[in-house]
Amino acid sequence: MSESNSAATPTGADTSSADAGMVIIGGGLAGATAADTLRAEGYTGPVTIVAEEPEIPYQRPPLSKGFLAGKEGDDALLPYPASWYPEHDVTVRTGTAATAIDPAAHAVSLSDGSVLPYAKLLIATGALPRVIPFPGVELDGVHYFRSKADAVAMKELLSAGGHNLVMIGSGWIGMEIAATARELGNNVTLLGLEDVPLSVAIGKELGAVFAARHEEAGVRFVLPASAAEIKGDAGRVTGVVTTTGVTLPADLVIVAVGVVPNIALAKEAGLAIDNGIQVSGSLQSSDPDIFAAGDVANSLHPVTGAYARSEHWANAIAAGKVAARSMLGRDAVLDDIPYFYTDQFDLGMEYSGYGALTRDAELVVRGSLEKREFIAFWVLEGRVVAGMNVNIWDVQDAIKELIGSGRTVDTQALADPQIPLEAI
Ligand SMILES: Cc1cc2nc3c(=O)[nH]c(=O)nc-3n(C[C@H](O)[C@H](O)[C@H](O)COP(=O)(O)OP(=O)(O)OC[C@H]3O[C@@H](n4cnc5c(N)ncnc54)[C@H](O)[C@@H]3O)c2cc1C
């Protein structure tokens, strides 16, 4: 992200005693990071996070990995310890939902009946699991997976092992939950719409690397397939009938078929919506005093010139910072190269780049797909537009430098592990 004009006194916010303050709707990573940045930038007025969940802000990536596996506890979830909020005079209203925004009155109505005024408002309401009305989805034993409460419930069940779990959805989260569930000793079958899992994101050749590792561990795939019906007995799930006509026994089903931006409040308030809350590069919405960040925001990227909505951890942090600076009237633009990561069994992966530009790009691999130690580059018109390292570490800075520089590269050199990335 870039920034400038870091004067000590915010220009866009009223810091007098009449300051109505900064209100953040959503106690996720984007909201918490924005609160931290407001204080770090010297803002001394009221900061309130309205957080619907009963938890102080937490981050979600461990939920499907170490937390679900029982290897990590609550501490791994907290971007800031509980003591941070009172120490920084940040009010977190947990268990309280914002129910309406009145942009003209600069006020937010809350589920406890109170009304909170704001000088500037950040909407960081994240995303919600996509709900598909499969027949039988209401049966006991059918779950979605987004929150800490979901992860706690699943951990309790899966840690005993021996369940017949059918995962509907073979995207990143479906694959991560499948890996963890299998490691905990459960029988896992994955349904997905692609021939090869993850191929929409990283292509068939690389998706196959992840699929092979899952199969090696005993995960079964039924592809391409979805659920035609979830079967039950006495209100409890007993199986899944696939669209390919296979009946899979199941006492547990997890639906992980993507997420949708949580735009209800913003839409009601009349903000511009298009695949999320539409915001500028500095994350300002169609109302100049309302900003949006994280999974809910569709922002204009200055490099690609296109709107993009990211559903990733690093974006929530970067966007939280930019939104806070913009709320303070400073120049800040979300221009980070998108980044995300995953862990599945012993496969660790990091990815940086512009996914939308990879479709027509040439795939260049440095290292060995068979050994599952490689860096994959997507090269479009001679330039690296994305790069992904699997079980090779400390190369993200070099990958981002290659992407960011926009220089033309020799693809033979790119594929040659003997040539340092910095020399390409
Ligand atoms: C299981 C799982 C694993 C993941 N793993 C990875 C990973 O490995 N790598 C990666 O890059 N990304 C991962 N992600 C994605 C990453 O967690 C998200 O991109 C990130 O959480 C987005 O942060 P956010 O603050 O925008 O939204 P959220 O984390 O969704 O937080 C939004 C918060 O707003 C609250 N809220 C909504 N509406 C209201 C309201 N009206 N009033 C008050 N509060 C409200 C919600 O309850 C929620 O707590 C994962 C996500 C999940 C679910």
PDBQT file of the ligand as one rigid body, heavy atoms in Angstrom, charges set to zero:
ROOT
HETATM    1  C1  LIG A 501     -11.932 -21.186   7.731  1.00  0.00    +0.000 C 
HETATM    2  C2  LIG A 501     -11.229 -20.099   6.980  1.00  0.00    +0.000 A 
HETATM    3  C3  LIG A 501      -9.890 -20.253   6.651  1.00  0.00    +0.000 A 
HETATM    4  C4  LIG A 501      -9.228 -19.254   5.957  1.00  0.00    +0.000 A 
HETATM    5  N1  LIG A 501      -7.921 -19.430   5.620  1.00  0.00    +0.000 NA
HETATM    6  C5  LIG A 501      -7.262 -18.480   4.932  1.00  0.00    +0.000 A 
HETATM    7  C6  LIG A 501      -5.894 -18.653   4.572  1.00  0.00    +0.000 A 
HETATM    8  O1  LIG A 501      -5.292 -19.686   4.834  1.00  0.00    +0.000 OA
HETATM    9  N2  LIG A 501      -5.266 -17.666   3.901  1.00  0.00    +0.000 N 
HETATM   10  C7  LIG A 501      -5.904 -16.503   3.574  1.00  0.00    +0.000 A 
HETATM   11  O2  LIG A 501      -5.279 -15.622   2.957  1.00  0.00    +0.000 OA
HETATM   12  N3  LIG A 501      -7.210 -16.289   3.907  1.00  0.00    +0.000 NA
HETATM   13  C8  LIG A 501      -7.906 -17.258   4.567  1.00  0.00    +0.000 A 
HETATM   14  N4  LIG A 501      -9.220 -17.067   4.909  1.00  0.00    +0.000 N 
HETATM   15  C9  LIG A 501      -9.889 -15.821   4.520  1.00  0.00    +0.000 C 
HETATM   16  C10 LIG A 501      -9.701 -14.712   5.561  1.00  0.00    +0.000 C 
HETATM   17  O3  LIG A 501      -9.937 -15.224   6.840  1.00  0.00    +0.000 OA
HETATM   18  C11 LIG A 501     -10.658 -13.560   5.255  1.00  0.00    +0.000 C 
HETATM   19  O4  LIG A 501     -10.239 -12.972   4.047  1.00  0.00    +0.000 OA
HETATM   20  C12 LIG A 501     -10.678 -12.536   6.380  1.00  0.00    +0.000 C 
HETATM   21  O5  LIG A 501     -11.280 -13.097   7.524  1.00  0.00    +0.000 OA
HETATM   22  C13 LIG A 501     -11.449 -11.278   6.006  1.00  0.00    +0.000 C 
HETATM   23  O6  LIG A 501     -11.466 -10.421   7.094  1.00  0.00    +0.000 OA
HETATM   24  P1  LIG A 501     -12.632  -9.336   7.259  1.00  0.00    +0.000 P 
HETATM   25  O7  LIG A 501     -12.271  -8.575   8.489  1.00  0.00    +0.000 OA
HETATM   26  O8  LIG A 501     -12.855  -8.632   5.998  1.00  0.00    +0.000 OA
HETATM   27  O9  LIG A 501     -13.967 -10.193   7.494  1.00  0.00    +0.000 OA
HETATM   28  P2  LIG A 501     -14.403 -11.245   8.596  1.00  0.00    +0.000 P 
HETATM   29  O10 LIG A 501     -13.234 -11.975   9.144  1.00  0.00    +0.000 OA
HETATM   30  O11 LIG A 501     -15.496 -12.034   7.988  1.00  0.00    +0.000 OA
HETATM   31  O12 LIG A 501     -15.001 -10.353   9.755  1.00  0.00    +0.000 OA
HETATM   32  C14 LIG A 501     -16.200  -9.627   9.597  1.00  0.00    +0.000 C 
HETATM   33  C15 LIG A 501     -16.878  -9.547  10.924  1.00  0.00    +0.000 C 
HETATM   34  O13 LIG A 501     -17.961  -8.640  10.820  1.00  0.00    +0.000 OA
HETATM   35  C16 LIG A 501     -19.034  -9.122  11.620  1.00  0.00    +0.000 C 
HETATM   36  N5  LIG A 501     -20.283  -8.503  11.169  1.00  0.00    +0.000 N 
HETATM   37  C17 LIG A 501     -20.955  -8.738  10.025  1.00  0.00    +0.000 A 
HETATM   38  N6  LIG A 501     -22.062  -7.989   9.969  1.00  0.00    +0.000 NA
HETATM   39  C18 LIG A 501     -22.098  -7.271  11.102  1.00  0.00    +0.000 A 
HETATM   40  C19 LIG A 501     -23.006  -6.313  11.636  1.00  0.00    +0.000 A 
HETATM   41  N7  LIG A 501     -24.109  -5.951  10.969  1.00  0.00    +0.000 N 
HETATM   42  N8  LIG A 501     -22.740  -5.780  12.842  1.00  0.00    +0.000 NA
HETATM   43  C20 LIG A 501     -21.633  -6.138  13.521  1.00  0.00    +0.000 A 
HETATM   44  N9  LIG A 501     -20.731  -7.032  13.084  1.00  0.00    +0.000 NA
HETATM   45  C21 LIG A 501     -20.964  -7.584  11.879  1.00  0.00    +0.000 A 
HETATM   46  C22 LIG A 501     -18.985 -10.618  11.370  1.00  0.00    +0.000 C 
HETATM   47  O14 LIG A 501     -19.682 -11.306  12.377  1.00  0.00    +0.000 OA
HETATM   48  C23 LIG A 501     -17.477 -10.862  11.408  1.00  0.00    +0.000 C 
HETATM   49  O15 LIG A 501     -17.041 -11.147  12.701  1.00  0.00    +0.000 OA
HETATM   50  C24 LIG A 501      -9.919 -18.055   5.601  1.00  0.00    +0.000 A 
HETATM   51  C25 LIG A 501     -11.277 -17.913   5.937  1.00  0.00    +0.000 A 
HETATM   52  C26 LIG A 501     -11.931 -18.908   6.624  1.00  0.00    +0.000 A 
HETATM   53  C27 LIG A 501     -13.387 -18.767   6.972  1.00  0.00    +0.000 C 
ENDROOT
TORSDOF 0
